[in-house]
Amino acid sequence: MYLTKVRDIKRIGFVSTRFHGTDGVSLETEKWNDVLTELGYETFFFSGLSDWFPERSMVMEEAFFGHPRVRELHDEIFKHSTRRLGLTAEVGEIKGKIKKGLYEFVRRFDIDLLIVENAFSIPMNIPLGVALTELVAELEMPTIAHNHDFSWERQRFLSGCAEDYLSRAFPPKLHSIYHVVINSEARKQLAFRCGIASIMIPNVWNFNATPTVSDEYNASLRADLGVADNDVLFLQPTRIVARKGIESSIELVARFNQSAEGNGRGQLVVSHPVLDEGDQYFKRILDYAQFMNVKLLVRPDLLGATRGQREGGGKSYSLWDAYARCDYVTYPSTYEGFGNAFLEALFYRKPILVNRYAIYAQDIEPIGFKTTTIDGFITEDAVRDVIRVLKDPVENSLRAEENFTLGKRFLSYDVLRRRLPTIFMNFGVVS
């Protein structure tokens, strides 16, 4: 890697399709921002949707993957194997507008280095990825591509008429871009498929932070959800997409309720109602929960990114309130780039059921965490282990403390404090 122009790196510009809410990319970006700010860097943000730092942010609605025209073009590109006349020009028109905005962002905030959050890896917004690629190439801008997941990891991106866009910008191969991935398999695949070297930095958590605890504010959360004091509240802290395996959580709760050993009746709350991939899966799990006689709670009016007030009156609660007041966390994903919800459960010292998705088995499980695990489907052994942990507060506490200790040792902010300055040195700069 080399650069023709180098200067001290002091002002960092984060770029993504959104910095908003509690999606995994936004949460992980927030952690990088925390550490970089602590290390003395100034940070700024460009996105299509944002509820972050307005005085340090630039928002261009076309950069959001949910922008109506961007979504229409995305659907057309990945649903058809041939490209209609005019589609490329329409993508180019939006790309040009975004690119102009990116140039203004770099100029306005005097950016020294860009950190591109997933916009170079998953083609949710093709005009944004292409615009960024051109900007970096033209400016030889020092850039870190923080890649959370890639197009080849999603079935819906394996067909369509986007081959040239994918090879050009998802991810781009430019000498001023340093690629970071979040798991070891992605590092292998990026090298094999694209000939691009990268470094792995896992998702992390600030284990020195003060957690949200059971307090007067969230004391009413369970009642507002309709969960009795003697009921067992299972929390699935994920979005509603098929790879999150919510059916397994529903089956777990159903089997828990059928067991004579169960401590009260179980109910399942899913924390993130955002339907990034349509509503068909949402309808599917509603039907499945009804079929399995499980009370499935999806309450966007009650659960959000922060505490607040509901439109019709009454309190709304943060995801962290849900962690504080739940009894058990379910995480049966079939695929994850790493696993933010897993780290959150460790931090909140909650027992957790995990499906042994590939990245968990490769990068997380060897650390030695004490969890209830499944291999793709719920078993009687898993149900018995869940019941045992819920009935035995000593076992629950021992697992929680051991998991917290391991998380703090291997997956804390210290990982970022060590590795991010090292990456900057690869640009020929010691800041």
Phi, psi and omega per residue, in radians:
M1 nan 2.392 3.107
Y2 -2.571 2.808 3.083
L3 -2.348 2.503 3.101
T4 -1.488 -0.402 -3.140
K5 -2.281 2.208 -3.111
V6 -2.350 2.407 2.997
R7 -2.502 2.901 -3.141
D8 -1.001 2.409 -3.138
I9 -1.625 1.968 3.134
K10 -2.234 -0.565 -3.029
R11 -2.054 2.056 -2.993
I12 -1.968 2.302 3.117
G13 -1.908 2.027 3.032
F14 -1.483 2.409 3.118
V15 -2.283 2.288 3.055
S16 -2.746 2.986 3.099
T17 -1.234 -0.506 3.050
R18 -2.711 2.551 2.895
F19 -2.164 1.502 -2.923
H20 -2.805 2.346 3.029
G21 1.286 -2.623 -3.000
T22 -2.153 0.530 3.026
D23 -1.205 2.788 -3.016
G24 -1.054 -0.705 -3.107
V25 -1.171 -0.750 3.114
S26 -1.102 -0.731 3.138
L27 -1.104 -0.739 -3.111
E28 -1.231 -0.629 3.074
T29 -1.079 -0.694 3.130
E30 -1.050 -0.650 3.130
K31 -1.188 -0.778 3.081
W32 -1.044 -0.719 3.139
N33 -1.098 -0.735 3.109
D34 -0.978 -0.845 -3.056
V35 -1.234 -0.745 -3.140
L36 -1.130 -0.662 3.078
T37 -1.127 -0.738 3.095
E38 -1.061 -0.601 -3.128
L39 -1.426 -0.023 3.026
G40 1.782 0.122 3.120
Y41 -1.521 2.653 2.996
E42 -1.661 2.394 -3.059
T43 -2.155 2.554 -3.104
F44 -2.449 2.844 -2.917
F45 -2.439 2.310 3.053
F46 -2.145 2.241 -3.141
S47 -2.823 3.093 3.099
G48 -1.691 -0.254 3.125
L49 -2.637 2.280 -3.023
S50 -2.677 2.476 2.899
D51 -2.196 0.520 -3.116
W52 -1.902 2.533 2.843
F53 0.393 1.293 -3.064
P54 -1.017 -0.550 -3.115
E55 -1.285 -0.252 -3.142
R56 -2.089 0.300 -3.058
S57 -2.177 2.668 2.994
M58 -2.240 2.178 -3.084
V59 -2.011 2.202 3.057
M60 -2.187 2.014 -2.945
E61 -1.046 -0.495 3.127
E62 -1.213 -0.266 3.110
A63 -1.379 -0.195 3.115
F64 -1.470 2.301 -3.111
F65 -1.136 -0.347 3.126
G66 -1.538 0.013 3.062
H67 -1.008 2.330 -3.006
P68 -0.922 -0.794 -3.098
R69 -1.247 -0.673 3.100
V70 -1.100 -0.734 3.134
R71 -1.156 -0.705 3.113
E72 -1.060 -0.792 -3.141
L73 -1.153 -0.714 3.112
H74 -1.027 -0.840 -3.121
D75 -1.089 -0.721 -3.132
E76 -1.150 -0.723 -3.095
I77 -1.138 -0.685 -3.035
F78 -1.685 -0.023 3.093
K79 -1.816 -0.214 -3.080
H80 -2.177 2.448 -3.102
S81 -1.480 -0.250 3.069
T82 -2.119 2.645 -3.050
R83 -1.801 2.174 3.141
R84 -1.224 2.690 3.084
L85 -1.082 2.226 3.117
G86 1.817 -0.339 -3.101
L87 -1.142 -0.757 3.139
T88 -1.043 -0.699 3.126
A89 -1.145 -0.644 3.129
E90 -1.181 -0.722 3.049
V91 -1.071 -0.749 -3.133
G92 -1.099 -0.620 3.131
E93 -1.106 -0.808 3.128
I94 -1.196 -0.700 3.096
K95 -0.985 -0.761 -3.127
G96 -1.092 -0.691 3.131
K97 -1.159 -0.758 3.130
I98 -1.129 -0.742 -3.126
K99 -1.056 -0.727 3.087
K100 -1.052 -0.726 3.107
G101 -1.136 -0.665 3.110
L102 -1.131 -0.717 3.070
Y103 -1.058 -0.729 3.120
E104 -1.130 -0.684 3.101
F105 -1.049 -0.836 -3.140
V106 -1.093 -0.716 -3.116
R107 -1.239 -0.818 -3.046
R108 -1.065 -0.731 -3.075
F109 -1.802 0.123 3.070
D110 0.905 0.961 -3.021
I111 -1.251 2.339 3.080
D112 -1.673 -0.544 -3.077
L113 -2.613 2.444 3.076
L114 -1.775 2.498 2.918
I115 -2.083 1.943 -3.066
V116 -1.662 2.012 -3.056
E117 -1.616 1.657 3.012
N118 1.225 -0.131 -3.111
A119 -1.307 -0.195 3.040
F120 -1.722 -0.007 -3.018
S121 -2.092 -0.802 -3.131
I122 -1.862 2.151 -3.000
P123 -1.445 0.957 3.081
M124 -1.261 -0.521 3.120
N125 -2.361 1.621 -3.075
I126 -1.111 -0.767 3.114
P127 -1.018 -0.652 3.128
L128 -1.146 -0.803 -3.131
G129 -1.076 -0.736 -3.140
V130 -1.197 -0.718 3.118
A131 -1.066 -0.759 3.121
L132 -1.102 -0.741 3.139
T133 -1.043 -0.781 -3.140
E134 -1.158 -0.726 3.126
L135 -1.051 -0.844 -3.110
V136 -1.100 -0.715 3.138
A137 -1.143 -0.735 -3.067
E138 -1.265 -0.629 -3.121
L139 -1.644 -0.137 -2.950
E140 0.827 0.816 -3.051
M141 -1.300 2.162 3.008
P142 -0.964 2.187 -2.989
T143 -2.472 2.377 2.953
I144 -1.869 2.105 3.029
A145 -1.597 1.881 3.122
H146 -1.617 1.711 -2.972
N147 -1.702 2.020 -3.109
H148 -1.604 -0.655 3.069
D149 -2.743 2.712 -3.019
F150 -2.024 2.842 -3.078
S151 -1.059 -0.627 -3.094
W152 -1.253 -0.111 3.099
E153 -1.598 -0.017 -3.117
R154 -2.189 2.199 -3.089
Q155 -0.993 -0.684 -3.010
R156 -1.222 -0.255 3.125
F157 -1.680 0.066 -3.081
L158 -1.572 -0.025 3.072
S159 -2.350 2.998 -3.130
G160 2.052 -2.801 -3.084
C161 -2.207 0.742 -3.050
A162 -1.913 0.260 -3.009
E163 -0.960 -0.774 -3.097
D164 -1.189 -0.639 3.096
Y165 -1.151 -0.748 -3.110
L166 -1.118 -0.763 -3.119
S167 -1.230 -0.422 -3.086
R168 -1.485 -0.672 -2.923
A169 -2.362 -0.046 -3.040
F170 -2.326 1.298 0.014
P171 -1.715 2.803 3.058
P172 -1.425 2.636 3.101
K173 -1.976 1.628 -3.110
L174 -2.250 2.573 -3.024
H175 -1.211 -0.312 -3.133
S176 -1.667 0.116 3.125
I177 -1.871 2.257 3.044
Y178 -1.897 2.137 -3.029
H179 -1.658 2.339 3.055
V180 -2.097 2.327 3.070
V181 -2.087 2.914 -3.027
I182 -1.897 0.026 3.062
N183 -2.652 2.836 -3.028
S184 -1.241 -0.570 3.116
E185 -1.146 -0.698 3.101
A186 -1.084 -0.641 3.115
R187 -1.098 -0.763 3.113
K188 -1.113 -0.818 -3.071
Q189 -1.190 -0.631 3.116
L190 -1.125 -0.694 3.097
A191 -1.212 -0.767 -3.090
F192 -1.173 -0.806 -3.025
R193 -1.432 -0.600 -2.982
C194 -2.112 -0.132 -3.077
G195 1.164 0.527 -3.083
I196 -1.953 2.192 3.062
A197 -1.388 2.670 -3.126
S198 -2.676 2.971 3.034
I199 -2.068 2.538 3.101
M200 -1.675 2.210 2.947
I201 -2.208 1.968 -3.095
P202 -1.205 2.842 2.948
N203 -1.060 2.550 -3.055
V204 -2.303 3.058 3.109
W205 -2.543 2.613 3.081
N206 -1.484 1.555 -3.091
F207 -1.297 -0.100 3.058
N208 -1.616 -0.043 -3.133
A209 -1.276 2.870 3.077
T210 -1.612 2.079 -3.099
P211 -1.306 2.727 2.925
T212 -1.162 2.295 -3.085
V213 -1.984 3.000 3.018
S214 -1.171 2.011 -3.075
D215 -2.393 -3.038 -3.097
E216 -1.107 -0.618 -3.097
Y217 -1.145 -0.891 -3.057
N218 -1.548 0.116 3.112
A219 -1.061 -0.420 -3.101
S220 -1.667 0.025 -3.059
L221 -1.073 -0.861 -3.096
R222 -1.079 -0.732 3.122
A223 -1.120 -0.702 3.115
D224 -1.133 -0.515 3.078
L225 -1.418 -0.210 -3.076
G226 1.466 0.469 -3.118
V227 -1.852 2.119 -3.120
A228 -1.279 2.824 -3.107
D229 -1.050 -0.612 -3.104
N230 -1.601 0.011 3.035
D231 -1.361 2.802 3.090
V232 -1.835 2.101 -3.107
L233 -1.692 1.952 3.043
F234 -1.615 2.304 -3.135
L235 -1.964 2.160 2.951
Q236 -1.850 1.792 -3.029
P237 -1.545 1.061 -3.085
T238 -2.391 2.997 2.968
R239 -1.332 2.952 3.142
I240 -1.706 1.416 3.051
V241 -2.330 2.721 -2.937
A242 -1.053 -0.621 -3.066
R243 -1.255 -0.091 3.106
K244 -1.429 -0.140 2.996
G245 1.105 0.658 -3.055
I246 -1.105 -0.439 3.074
E247 -0.996 -0.677 -3.141
S248 -1.137 -0.651 3.087
S249 -1.151 -0.718 3.102
I250 -1.080 -0.762 3.123
E251 -1.131 -0.695 3.097
L252 -1.010 -0.832 -3.123
V253 -1.136 -0.701 3.110
A254 -1.056 -0.795 3.133
R255 -1.187 -0.649 3.067
F256 -1.035 -0.768 -3.107
N257 -1.202 -0.519 3.141
Q258 -1.374 -0.325 -3.084
S259 -1.360 2.369 3.093
A260 -1.166 -0.305 -3.107
E261 -1.504 -0.165 -3.046
G262 -1.092 2.450 3.108
N263 -1.573 1.507 -3.101
G264 1.424 3.055 -3.090
R265 -1.557 2.344 -3.133
G266 -1.511 2.509 3.013
Q267 -2.295 2.626 -3.050
L268 -2.058 2.199 3.041
V269 -1.962 2.309 3.041
V270 -1.818 2.211 -2.896
S271 -1.414 -0.563 -2.965
H272 -1.958 1.817 -3.076
P273 -1.428 -0.066 -3.060
V274 -1.069 2.220 -3.087
L275 -1.820 1.266 -3.084
D276 -1.103 -0.403 -3.037
E277 -2.071 0.557 3.107
G278 1.577 3.096 -3.026
D279 -1.877 0.053 -3.103
Q280 -1.126 -0.734 3.130
Y281 -1.179 -0.631 3.086
F282 -1.038 -0.809 3.105
K283 -1.088 -0.661 3.133
R284 -1.059 -0.837 -3.076
I285 -1.285 -0.512 3.035
L286 -1.088 -0.789 3.114
D287 -1.111 -0.723 -3.092
Y288 -1.175 -0.712 3.114
A289 -1.098 -0.715 3.104
Q290 -1.115 -0.748 3.120
F291 -1.071 -0.668 -3.106
M292 -1.545 0.033 3.118
N293 1.039 0.772 3.107
V294 -2.001 2.333 3.075
K295 -1.385 1.919 -3.135
L296 -1.785 2.132 -3.056
L297 -1.870 2.032 3.018
V298 -2.203 1.800 -2.968
R299 -2.236 1.365 3.107
P300 -1.107 -0.349 3.085
D301 -1.271 -0.409 -3.099
L302 -1.774 -0.621 -3.049
L303 -1.971 2.250 3.122
G304 -2.574 -2.827 -3.116
A305 -1.290 -0.594 -3.091
T306 -2.431 2.930 3.021
R307 -1.207 2.617 3.131
G308 -3.055 -2.740 -3.132
Q309 -2.088 2.427 3.067
R310 -1.332 2.698 -3.113
E311 -1.031 -0.717 -3.105
G312 -1.519 0.129 -3.097
G313 1.779 2.685 -3.108
G314 1.704 2.901 -3.060
K315 -1.452 2.635 2.859
S316 -2.039 2.757 -2.969
Y317 -2.165 2.762 3.093
S318 -1.520 2.883 3.023
L319 -0.989 -0.612 -3.088
W320 -1.215 -0.539 3.012
D321 -1.097 -0.680 3.127
A322 -1.123 -0.705 3.069
Y323 -1.087 -0.766 -3.089
A324 -1.093 -0.576 -3.013
R325 -1.804 -0.092 3.129
C326 -1.450 2.895 3.126
D327 -1.804 -0.499 -3.041
Y328 -2.679 2.509 3.137
V329 -1.905 2.325 3.060
T330 -1.931 2.386 -3.081
Y331 -2.535 1.136 -3.028
P332 -1.616 0.639 -3.105
S333 -1.029 2.515 3.041
T334 -1.514 -0.383 3.057
Y335 -2.640 2.404 2.999
E336 -2.531 2.556 3.023
G337 -1.150 -0.664 2.996
F338 -2.590 -1.357 3.110
G339 2.547 1.271 3.127
N340 -1.068 -0.723 -3.104
A341 -1.083 -0.575 3.095
F342 -1.104 -0.784 3.126
L343 -1.108 -0.689 3.127
E344 -1.085 -0.728 3.125
A345 -1.122 -0.678 3.078
L346 -1.059 -0.827 -3.079
F347 -1.088 -0.692 -3.126
Y348 -1.526 0.143 3.046
R349 0.941 0.828 3.126
K350 -1.881 2.487 3.016
P351 -1.157 2.621 -3.008
I352 -2.516 2.430 2.958
L353 -1.755 2.281 -3.096
V354 -2.244 2.329 2.904
N355 -1.380 2.410 -3.064
R356 -1.389 1.165 3.040
Y357 -1.115 2.791 -2.919
A358 -0.961 -0.794 -3.073
I359 -1.198 -0.639 3.065
Y360 -1.048 -0.821 -3.113
A361 -1.119 -0.628 -3.077
Q362 -1.417 -0.798 -2.917
D363 -1.941 -0.368 -3.022
I364 -1.911 -0.870 -3.092
E365 -0.973 -0.690 -3.133
P366 -1.062 -0.316 3.104
I367 -1.138 -0.523 3.048
G368 1.889 0.397 -3.130
F369 -1.138 2.573 3.116
K370 -1.694 1.806 -3.115
T371 -2.371 2.925 2.903
T372 -1.569 2.138 -3.070
T373 -2.040 2.628 3.028
I374 -2.289 2.802 3.083
D375 -2.031 1.178 3.038
G376 1.670 -0.322 -3.124
F377 -2.701 2.713 -3.115
I378 -1.308 2.350 3.106
T379 -2.082 2.880 3.081
E380 -1.105 -0.630 3.108
D381 -1.072 -0.719 3.132
A382 -1.131 -0.745 3.138
V383 -1.102 -0.761 3.132
R384 -1.092 -0.664 3.140
D385 -1.179 -0.701 3.083
V386 -1.055 -0.807 -3.139
I387 -1.096 -0.727 -3.125
R388 -1.060 -0.778 -3.118
V389 -1.167 -0.700 -3.128
L390 -1.206 -0.507 -3.126
K391 -1.492 -0.338 -3.014
D392 -2.035 1.650 -3.108
P393 -1.091 -0.476 3.114
V394 -1.204 -0.839 3.098
E395 -1.061 -0.738 3.125
N396 -1.018 -0.819 -3.105
S397 -1.167 -0.710 -3.139
L398 -1.094 -0.789 3.105
R399 -1.077 -0.806 -3.075
A400 -1.055 -0.775 -3.104
E401 -1.203 -0.688 3.123
E402 -1.149 -0.735 3.132
N403 -1.126 -0.715 3.116
F404 -1.075 -0.770 -3.128
T405 -1.088 -0.768 3.123
L406 -1.159 -0.711 3.110
G407 -1.073 -0.764 -3.138
K408 -1.126 -0.590 -3.106
R409 -1.306 -0.713 -2.961
F410 -1.920 -0.313 -2.988
L411 -2.353 0.666 -3.098
S412 -1.796 3.138 3.093
Y413 -1.048 -0.368 3.128
D414 -1.030 -0.541 3.090
V415 -1.041 -0.790 3.132
L416 -1.202 -0.695 -3.124
R417 -1.060 -0.569 3.131
R418 -1.421 -0.717 -2.905
R419 -1.605 -0.585 -3.089
L420 -1.117 -0.809 3.080
P421 -1.047 -0.560 3.104
T422 -1.120 -0.693 3.104
I423 -1.095 -0.737 3.140
F424 -1.051 -0.575 3.120
M425 -1.142 -0.443 3.112
N426 -1.213 -0.268 3.050
F427 -1.547 0.136 3.121
G428 1.437 0.342 -3.062
V429 -2.265 2.362 2.916
V430 -1.956 1.859 -3.027
S431 -1.499 nan nan
